[in-house]
Amino acid sequence: MKYRILLDLKDQLFTAVDINDSNKFGNGTTIQQAIDNLKKQAA
C-alpha cells in the first residue's frame, strides 16, 4: 500500500492517506498509529 503522511500542526495529529483512494485514511498521534489505522480501514 502506498500512502502519504500529513501533519496537522494545530492538533499535532498525523494522517496517513491512501494515494489511490483519498477516502481511506487513518489518524494518530504518531506516524505509525496513523499508518496502522489506515491499514485497519483498508481491510
C-alpha positions in Angstrom: 0.0 0.0 0.0 1.3 3.5 -0.9 0.2 6.4 1.3 1.1 10.0 2.1 1.6 11.4 5.5 0.1 14.8 6.6 0.6 16.6 9.9 -1.9 18.9 11.4 0.3 21.3 13.3 -2.6 22.8 15.3 -3.7 19.5 16.7 -0.4 17.6 16.4 -2.2 14.8 14.6 -0.7 12.7 11.8 -2.9 11.5 8.9 -2.0 8.7 6.5 -3.9 8.8 3.3 -4.1 6.1 0.6 -2.7 7.7 -2.6 -5.1 5.6 -4.7 -8.3 6.4 -2.7 -8.3 9.6 -0.6 -11.5 8.3 1.2 -9.3 5.8 3.0 -7.2 7.4 5.7 -6.1 6.9 9.3 -5.3 9.4 12.1 -2.9 9.0 15.0 -0.6 10.9 17.4 2.3 9.1 15.8 3.0 8.3 12.2 2.9 4.6 13.0 -0.5 4.9 14.6 -1.8 6.7 11.6 -0.5 4.0 9.2 -1.9 1.2 11.4 -5.3 2.9 11.5 -5.2 3.3 7.7 -4.4 -0.4 7.2 -7.3 -1.3 9.5 -9.8 0.8 7.5 -8.5 -0.6 4.2 -9.0 -4.2 5.3 
